[in-house]
């Protein structure tokens, strides 16, 4: 069977290559803070199926006036754990910074209990209510964790954005995400995309939507919590994020 190598690590021969557009880059999903990257909320269909060794690439959104081939982040999944275990690890101080304490906190361990719906902890994610609990915990099932990630957010701190090579243009999804149809592009991913990334994994940018930015750009009549979570309003039009 074919062997795949990246950063001195052998990936599973059948690793899955996921791509999707990051509609709301808020630093919560993905959460690249404190030297690890977690995907705990949003994208339930990816979280329910991803395995260690899989590669996830989040891309820009045309509706955000962004280039769809610009890379928001890339993550090689190292650990896949249940939401119950994630809550337990956070409470036992393995990932204490993931438990949010205010409504401007990026922490993504927002649910107190994975077995039943309870009121959500206040956080910057804007996730609240039973619908979000079902998507985050019941449907998504798992939390993806890795130290092998490159997060660029709204811009790369080096001043140069990272884009997919032309040979990977076909992996840009429409709605939802792509995975099975990306199988034939794994060689291009490893040979043409990964060499474009910084040698050292880590956080190289800041989220596009932050508490500071929102505070500066919103007026009381235009914005309350609508710039957080999965719903925003522009010119009185409701725009929803796809939950796949």
The 8 nearest C-alpha neighbors of each residue, nearest first, counted from 0:
[[1, 2, 12, 13, 11, 3, 10, 14],
 [2, 0, 12, 3, 13, 11, 10, 4],
 [1, 3, 12, 0, 4, 9, 10, 11],
 [4, 2, 10, 9, 12, 1, 5, 11],
 [3, 5, 9, 8, 10, 7, 2, 6],
 [4, 6, 8, 7, 9, 3, 189, 10],
 [7, 5, 8, 4, 9, 198, 147, 193],
 [8, 6, 5, 4, 9, 10, 3, 147],
 [7, 9, 5, 6, 4, 10, 3, 52],
 [8, 10, 4, 3, 5, 11, 7, 2],
 [9, 11, 3, 52, 4, 8, 12, 14],
 [10, 12, 14, 13, 52, 9, 3, 2],
 [13, 11, 2, 1, 14, 10, 3, 0],
 [12, 14, 11, 15, 10, 1, 53, 182],
 [15, 13, 53, 11, 12, 52, 16, 10],
 [14, 16, 53, 17, 54, 178, 13, 182],
 [15, 17, 54, 178, 181, 55, 53, 14],
 [18, 16, 178, 55, 177, 54, 56, 15],
 [19, 17, 56, 177, 176, 57, 55, 170],
 [18, 20, 176, 57, 172, 58, 21, 175],
 [21, 19, 58, 57, 59, 60, 22, 18],
 [20, 22, 23, 57, 58, 59, 24, 60],
 [21, 23, 20, 60, 24, 240, 59, 63],
 [24, 22, 21, 25, 229, 208, 228, 240],
 [23, 25, 207, 206, 26, 21, 208, 22],
 [26, 24, 208, 206, 27, 23, 209, 207],
 [25, 27, 30, 206, 24, 28, 29, 105],
 [26, 28, 30, 105, 29, 25, 124, 107],
 [29, 27, 30, 38, 26, 40, 41, 39],
 [28, 30, 38, 27, 37, 26, 31, 36],
 [29, 31, 27, 26, 28, 37, 36, 32],
 [32, 30, 36, 35, 29, 202, 150, 37],
 [31, 33, 34, 30, 35, 36, 202, 26],
 [34, 32, 35, 31, 96, 36, 30, 97],
 [35, 33, 32, 201, 146, 31, 36, 202],
 [36, 34, 146, 33, 145, 31, 32, 37],
 [35, 37, 31, 145, 30, 144, 146, 148],
 [38, 36, 144, 30, 143, 29, 39, 35],
 [37, 39, 29, 143, 28, 142, 40, 30],
 [38, 40, 142, 37, 107, 143, 28, 41],
 [39, 41, 135, 38, 28, 42, 107, 43],
 [40, 42, 43, 135, 242, 28, 39, 134],
 [43, 41, 243, 45, 44, 242, 46, 40],
 [139, 44, 42, 46, 45, 41, 138, 47],
 [45, 43, 47, 243, 46, 42, 139, 48],
 [46, 44, 43, 47, 48, 42, 49, 243],
 [45, 47, 43, 139, 48, 49, 44, 141],
 [46, 48, 139, 44, 45, 140, 43, 141],
 [47, 49, 45, 46, 44, 50, 141, 139],
 [50, 48, 46, 45, 47, 53, 51, 15],
 [49, 51, 53, 52, 79, 48, 76, 78],
 [52, 50, 77, 76, 53, 78, 79, 49],
 [53, 51, 76, 10, 75, 14, 11, 77],
 [52, 54, 15, 14, 76, 51, 50, 75],
 [53, 55, 75, 16, 74, 17, 76, 15],
 [56, 54, 17, 74, 73, 18, 16, 75],
 [55, 57, 73, 18, 72, 17, 58, 74],
 [58, 56, 19, 72, 71, 20, 21, 18],
 [59, 57, 20, 70, 71, 69, 21, 67],
 [58, 60, 67, 69, 65, 66, 20, 21],
 [61, 59, 65, 63, 62, 67, 20, 22],
 [60, 62, 64, 65, 63, 67, 66, 59],
 [61, 63, 60, 64, 65, 22, 59, 66],
 [64, 62, 61, 65, 60, 22, 59, 66],
 [65, 63, 61, 62, 60, 66, 59, 67],
 [64, 66, 61, 63, 60, 59, 67, 62],
 [65, 67, 69, 68, 59, 61, 60, 64],
 [68, 66, 59, 60, 69, 58, 61, 65],
 [67, 69, 163, 162, 66, 58, 70, 59],
 [70, 68, 162, 59, 66, 67, 58, 161],
 [69, 71, 58, 72, 162, 161, 57, 68],
 [72, 70, 152, 58, 151, 57, 150, 59],
 [71, 73, 150, 57, 149, 70, 151, 56],
 [74, 72, 56, 149, 148, 55, 57, 150],
 [73, 75, 148, 55, 54, 76, 147, 56],
 [76, 74, 54, 147, 53, 52, 148, 77],
 [75, 77, 51, 52, 145, 53, 78, 74],
 [78, 76, 51, 145, 144, 52, 75, 79],
 [77, 79, 144, 51, 143, 76, 145, 80],
 [80, 78, 143, 142, 141, 144, 50, 51],
 [81, 79, 141, 142, 84, 78, 85, 82],
 [82, 80, 141, 84, 83, 140, 142, 85],
 [81, 83, 85, 84, 141, 113, 142, 86],
 [84, 82, 86, 113, 81, 85, 87, 112],
 [83, 85, 87, 81, 82, 86, 88, 80],
 [86, 84, 82, 88, 87, 83, 89, 81],
 [85, 87, 89, 83, 84, 88, 90, 82],
 [86, 88, 84, 90, 85, 89, 91, 83],
 [89, 87, 91, 85, 93, 90, 86, 84],
 [88, 90, 94, 95, 86, 92, 91, 87],
 [89, 91, 87, 92, 88, 86, 95, 93],
 [92, 90, 88, 89, 93, 87, 95, 94],
 [93, 91, 95, 89, 94, 90, 88, 96],
 [92, 94, 88, 89, 91, 95, 90, 96],
 [93, 95, 89, 92, 96, 97, 88, 90],
 [96, 94, 92, 89, 97, 98, 93, 90],
 [95, 97, 98, 94, 106, 99, 33, 89],
 [96, 98, 106, 95, 108, 107, 94, 99],
 [99, 97, 108, 106, 96, 95, 109, 107],
 [100, 98, 106, 104, 122, 101, 97, 105],
 [99, 101, 104, 121, 98, 122, 102, 120],
 [102, 100, 104, 103, 122, 121, 99, 123],
 [101, 103, 122, 121, 123, 104, 100, 99],
 [104, 102, 123, 101, 122, 210, 105, 121],
 [103, 105, 122, 123, 99, 101, 106, 102],
 [106, 104, 27, 123, 26, 107, 122, 103],
 [105, 107, 97, 99, 98, 104, 108, 96],
 [108, 106, 109, 97, 27, 39, 105, 98],
 [109, 107, 98, 97, 110, 106, 86, 99],
 [108, 110, 120, 107, 119, 98, 99, 111],
 [111, 109, 119, 112, 108, 120, 113, 117],
 [112, 110, 109, 117, 113, 119, 86, 120],
 [111, 113, 114, 110, 115, 117, 116, 83],
 [114, 112, 83, 115, 82, 136, 110, 111],
 [115, 113, 112, 116, 83, 137, 136, 82],
 [116, 114, 113, 112, 117, 132, 111, 137],
 [115, 117, 129, 132, 118, 112, 114, 113],
 [118, 116, 119, 115, 112, 111, 110, 129],
 [117, 119, 120, 116, 128, 127, 110, 111],
 [118, 120, 110, 127, 109, 117, 121, 111],
 [121, 119, 109, 122, 110, 118, 99, 100],
 [120, 122, 102, 101, 119, 100, 99, 123],
 [123, 121, 102, 104, 124, 101, 99, 103],
 [122, 124, 103, 102, 104, 105, 125, 227],
 [125, 123, 228, 126, 122, 227, 27, 105],
 [124, 126, 228, 227, 123, 127, 122, 224],
 [127, 125, 124, 228, 131, 128, 119, 229],
 [128, 126, 119, 131, 125, 129, 132, 118],
 [127, 129, 130, 131, 132, 126, 118, 119],
 [128, 130, 132, 131, 133, 116, 127, 117],
 [131, 129, 133, 132, 128, 134, 127, 135],
 [130, 132, 134, 133, 129, 128, 127, 135],
 [133, 131, 129, 135, 130, 134, 136, 116],
 [132, 134, 137, 130, 131, 136, 135, 138],
 [135, 133, 138, 131, 132, 136, 139, 137],
 [134, 136, 40, 132, 139, 133, 131, 41],
 [135, 137, 140, 139, 133, 132, 138, 134],
 [138, 136, 133, 140, 139, 134, 135, 132],
 [137, 139, 134, 140, 136, 133, 43, 135],
 [43, 138, 140, 47, 135, 46, 136, 141],
 [141, 139, 136, 137, 138, 47, 81, 82],
 [142, 140, 81, 80, 82, 46, 139, 47],
 [141, 143, 39, 80, 79, 38, 81, 82],
 [144, 142, 79, 38, 37, 78, 76, 39],
 [145, 143, 37, 78, 36, 77, 76, 79],
 [146, 144, 77, 36, 147, 76, 35, 78],
 [145, 147, 35, 148, 36, 34, 144, 200],
 [148, 146, 145, 75, 200, 74, 149, 201],
 [147, 149, 74, 200, 73, 201, 146, 75],
 [150, 148, 201, 73, 200, 72, 202, 74],
 [149, 151, 72, 202, 203, 152, 71, 148],
 [152, 150, 204, 203, 155, 71, 154, 72],
 [153, 151, 206, 71, 205, 204, 154, 150],
 [152, 154, 207, 206, 205, 151, 204, 71],
 [155, 153, 152, 204, 151, 160, 156, 205],
 [154, 156, 151, 204, 160, 157, 158, 203],
 [155, 157, 204, 158, 203, 154, 159, 151],
 [158, 156, 155, 159, 203, 160, 154, 204],
 [157, 159, 156, 155, 160, 154, 204, 161],
 [160, 158, 157, 155, 161, 156, 154, 162],
 [159, 161, 155, 154, 162, 158, 69, 70],
 [160, 162, 70, 69, 159, 163, 195, 196],
 [163, 161, 69, 68, 70, 164, 160, 192],
 [162, 164, 68, 167, 165, 192, 69, 168],
 [163, 165, 166, 167, 162, 192, 191, 168],
 [166, 164, 168, 167, 163, 169, 162, 68],
 [165, 167, 164, 168, 187, 169, 163, 191],
 [168, 166, 165, 169, 164, 170, 163, 184],
 [167, 169, 165, 170, 166, 171, 163, 164],
 [170, 168, 167, 171, 166, 172, 181, 165],
 [169, 171, 168, 167, 181, 172, 18, 177],
 [170, 172, 169, 168, 18, 173, 68, 67],
 [173, 171, 176, 177, 19, 170, 174, 18],
 [172, 174, 175, 171, 176, 19, 20, 177],
 [175, 173, 172, 176, 241, 19, 20, 243],
 [174, 176, 243, 241, 19, 173, 172, 177],
 [175, 177, 19, 18, 172, 174, 178, 243],
 [178, 176, 18, 17, 172, 180, 181, 179],
 [177, 179, 17, 181, 180, 16, 15, 18],
 [180, 178, 181, 182, 177, 15, 16, 17],
 [179, 181, 178, 182, 177, 183, 170, 184],
 [182, 180, 178, 179, 184, 183, 170, 16],
 [181, 183, 184, 180, 179, 185, 16, 15],
 [182, 184, 181, 185, 180, 186, 187, 179],
 [185, 183, 187, 181, 182, 186, 188, 167],
 [186, 184, 188, 187, 183, 182, 189, 16],
 [187, 185, 189, 188, 184, 190, 183, 191],
 [186, 188, 190, 191, 184, 185, 189, 166],
 [189, 187, 192, 185, 186, 191, 190, 184],
 [188, 190, 186, 193, 187, 191, 192, 185],
 [189, 191, 187, 188, 186, 192, 193, 194],
 [192, 190, 187, 188, 189, 194, 193, 164],
 [191, 193, 188, 195, 194, 189, 190, 164],
 [192, 194, 195, 196, 189, 191, 188, 190],
 [195, 193, 196, 192, 191, 190, 189, 197],
 [196, 194, 193, 192, 197, 191, 161, 162],
 [195, 197, 193, 194, 198, 192, 161, 149],
 [198, 196, 199, 195, 200, 194, 149, 193],
 [197, 199, 196, 200, 194, 6, 195, 193],
 [198, 200, 197, 201, 196, 149, 147, 148],
 [201, 199, 149, 148, 147, 198, 197, 202],
 [202, 200, 149, 148, 203, 150, 199, 34],
 [201, 203, 150, 149, 204, 31, 151, 200],
 [204, 202, 151, 156, 155, 150, 201, 149],
 [205, 203, 151, 155, 152, 156, 154, 202],
 [204, 206, 152, 153, 207, 151, 154, 203],
 [207, 205, 152, 25, 26, 208, 24, 153],
 [206, 208, 153, 24, 152, 25, 209, 205],
 [209, 207, 25, 206, 24, 212, 213, 210],
 [208, 210, 212, 211, 25, 213, 206, 207],
 [209, 211, 213, 212, 214, 103, 208, 123],
 [212, 210, 214, 209, 213, 215, 208, 216],
 [211, 213, 215, 209, 214, 210, 216, 208],
 [214, 212, 210, 216, 215, 211, 217, 209],
 [213, 215, 211, 212, 216, 217, 210, 218],
 [216, 214, 212, 213, 217, 211, 218, 210],
 [215, 217, 213, 214, 212, 218, 211, 222],
 [218, 216, 222, 213, 214, 215, 221, 219],
 [217, 219, 221, 220, 222, 216, 214, 215],
 [218, 220, 222, 221, 223, 217, 214, 216],
 [219, 221, 218, 222, 223, 217, 235, 225],
 [222, 220, 218, 219, 217, 223, 232, 233],
 [223, 221, 217, 219, 225, 218, 220, 224],
 [222, 224, 225, 219, 221, 226, 220, 217],
 [223, 225, 227, 226, 222, 125, 228, 231],
 [226, 224, 231, 227, 223, 230, 222, 232],
 [225, 227, 231, 224, 228, 222, 230, 213],
 [228, 226, 125, 225, 224, 124, 123, 229],
 [229, 227, 125, 124, 126, 230, 226, 225],
 [228, 230, 240, 239, 227, 231, 23, 125],
 [229, 231, 239, 225, 228, 238, 240, 226],
 [232, 230, 225, 226, 238, 237, 233, 229],
 [231, 233, 237, 236, 235, 238, 234, 225],
 [232, 234, 236, 235, 231, 237, 238, 221],
 [233, 235, 236, 232, 237, 221, 231, 238],
 [234, 236, 233, 232, 237, 221, 231, 238],
 [237, 235, 233, 232, 234, 238, 231, 239],
 [236, 238, 232, 231, 235, 239, 233, 230],
 [239, 237, 231, 230, 232, 236, 240, 233],
 [240, 238, 230, 229, 241, 237, 231, 242],
 [239, 241, 229, 242, 22, 230, 238, 23],
 [242, 240, 243, 175, 239, 174, 42, 22],
 [241, 243, 42, 240, 41, 43, 175, 134],
 [242, 175, 42, 44, 241, 43, 176, 45]]
